[in-house]
Amino acid sequence: LFPSPVDAGHRAVIFDRFRGVQDAVVGEGTHFLIPWVQKPIIFDCRSRPRNVPVITGSKDLQNVNITLRILFRPVTAQLPRIFTSIGEDYDERVLPSITTEILKSVVVSTP
């Protein structure tokens, strides 16, 4: 067994070579893992800002340049599902498409 520290504001998902990704989310502190069998995947669960630049059209067909600043963090209980379905870089894959789509719909619908 070897110690694996999880820093404050972070959570870990344990990947086991025999059983796959564990459903339990490990909190902050020192935890013991089996070498060569278990590996921690650390996620930052603090709120982080992200700027998303969007070029969209308004209702009267003019181009609008907007930069949207969002604060995001993952839902701690869903970390195993996020890791297995999307991966560690979930913010790079999900946030740009969602924010662009929502911002375009808001800009078009405003009078």
KETOR-888782 format. One record per residue (C-alpha): residue number from 0; x, y, z. Coordinates in steps of 0.001 Angstrom, whole numbers. Layout:
@seq=NUM, px=X, py=Y, pz=Z
...
END
This chain:
@seq=0, px=0, py=0, pz=0
@seq=1, px=1188, py=3498, pz=-749
@seq=2, px=-322, py=6834, pz=302
@seq=3, px=-2111, py=8988, pz=-2242
@seq=4, px=-2856, py=12553, pz=-1106
@seq=5, px=-5919, py=14420, pz=-2375
@seq=6, px=-5551, py=18182, pz=-1935
@seq=7, px=-8212, py=20535, pz=-602
@seq=8, px=-10908, py=21336, pz=-3152
@seq=9, px=-10109, py=18220, pz=-5170
@seq=10, px=-11751, py=14806, pz=-5404
@seq=11, px=-10408, py=11535, pz=-6768
@seq=12, px=-11900, py=8673, pz=-8715
@seq=13, px=-10107, py=5353, pz=-8279
@seq=14, px=-9326, py=3278, pz=-11372
@seq=15, px=-8767, py=-380, pz=-10556
@seq=16, px=-7087, py=-2534, pz=-13232
@seq=17, px=-9332, py=-5488, pz=-12390
@seq=18, px=-12675, py=-3819, pz=-11560
@seq=19, px=-12493, py=-626, pz=-13639
@seq=20, px=-13578, py=2796, pz=-12390
@seq=21, px=-14953, py=2635, pz=-8845
@seq=22, px=-18319, py=4264, pz=-8101
@seq=23, px=-17092, py=5862, pz=-4877
@seq=24, px=-15597, py=9350, pz=-4972
@seq=25, px=-12628, py=9856, pz=-2642
@seq=26, px=-12499, py=13127, pz=-695
@seq=27, px=-9576, py=15206, pz=477
@seq=28, px=-6938, py=13650, pz=2672
@seq=29, px=-4469, py=10763, pz=2478
@seq=30, px=-5734, py=7452, pz=1114
@seq=31, px=-3955, py=4153, pz=598
@seq=32, px=-3916, py=2454, pz=-2803
@seq=33, px=-2588, py=-868, pz=-4026
@seq=34, px=477, py=-246, pz=-6247
@seq=35, px=159, py=-1289, pz=-9918
@seq=36, px=-3524, py=-2121, pz=-9380
@seq=37, px=-5183, py=1141, pz=-8363
@seq=38, px=-4581, py=4610, pz=-9755
@seq=39, px=-6205, py=7879, pz=-8611
@seq=40, px=-7646, py=10301, pz=-11162
@seq=41, px=-7743, py=13727, pz=-9495
@seq=42, px=-10463, py=16281, pz=-10370
@seq=43, px=-10529, py=19942, pz=-9326
@seq=44, px=-13969, py=20572, pz=-7802
@seq=45, px=-13540, py=24271, pz=-7050
@seq=46, px=-15433, py=26875, pz=-9061
@seq=47, px=-13286, py=28013, pz=-11968
@seq=48, px=-13864, py=30812, pz=-14498
@seq=49, px=-13762, py=30351, pz=-18256
@seq=50, px=-14068, py=32927, pz=-21036
@seq=51, px=-15823, py=31804, pz=-24208
@seq=52, px=-15709, py=34180, pz=-27213
@seq=53, px=-18710, py=33870, pz=-29544
@seq=54, px=-19484, py=35534, pz=-32878
@seq=55, px=-23198, py=35337, pz=-33585
@seq=56, px=-25883, py=37091, pz=-35588
@seq=57, px=-28602, py=39272, pz=-34119
@seq=58, px=-32267, py=39327, pz=-35115
@seq=59, px=-31585, py=42078, pz=-37703
@seq=60, px=-28693, py=40036, pz=-39252
@seq=61, px=-25766, py=41976, pz=-37800
@seq=62, px=-22673, py=40236, pz=-36440
@seq=63, px=-22234, py=40454, pz=-32690
@seq=64, px=-18956, py=39700, pz=-30888
@seq=65, px=-19565, py=38615, pz=-27309
@seq=66, px=-17260, py=37107, pz=-24705
@seq=67, px=-19116, py=35110, pz=-22096
@seq=68, px=-17497, py=34464, pz=-18713
@seq=69, px=-18851, py=31466, pz=-16848
@seq=70, px=-18044, py=29846, pz=-13502
@seq=71, px=-18200, py=26061, pz=-13552
@seq=72, px=-17418, py=23049, pz=-11399
@seq=73, px=-18273, py=19369, pz=-11725
@seq=74, px=-20938, py=17680, pz=-9618
@seq=75, px=-18912, py=15610, pz=-7164
@seq=76, px=-21272, py=12630, pz=-7095
@seq=77, px=-21137, py=12347, pz=-10905
@seq=78, px=-17323, py=12252, pz=-11242
@seq=79, px=-17092, py=8506, pz=-12057
@seq=80, px=-19726, py=8925, pz=-14785
@seq=81, px=-18034, py=12072, pz=-16124
@seq=82, px=-14677, py=10270, pz=-16284
@seq=83, px=-16019, py=7156, pz=-18031
@seq=84, px=-18258, py=8941, pz=-20551
@seq=85, px=-16361, py=12186, pz=-21327
@seq=86, px=-12860, py=11986, pz=-19822
@seq=87, px=-10605, py=14159, pz=-17709
@seq=88, px=-10846, py=17102, pz=-20131
@seq=89, px=-14638, py=17373, pz=-19800
@seq=90, px=-14468, py=21180, pz=-19625
@seq=91, px=-12664, py=21437, pz=-22989
@seq=92, px=-15186, py=19138, pz=-24667
@seq=93, px=-18506, py=20218, pz=-23186
@seq=94, px=-18382, py=23902, pz=-22225
@seq=95, px=-17623, py=25557, pz=-25602
@seq=96, px=-20494, py=23860, pz=-27431
@seq=97, px=-23072, py=24370, pz=-24683
@seq=98, px=-22186, py=28013, pz=-24036
@seq=99, px=-22097, py=28866, pz=-27745
@seq=100, px=-25484, py=27281, pz=-28372
@seq=101, px=-27182, py=28937, pz=-25396
@seq=102, px=-25618, py=32347, pz=-26026
@seq=103, px=-26694, py=32319, pz=-29681
@seq=104, px=-30269, py=31484, pz=-28732
@seq=105, px=-30344, py=34297, pz=-26133
@seq=106, px=-28885, py=36895, pz=-28537
@seq=107, px=-31323, py=36029, pz=-31319
@seq=108, px=-34362, py=36111, pz=-29030
@seq=109, px=-33610, py=39483, pz=-27387
@seq=110, px=-35426, py=42513, pz=-28851
END
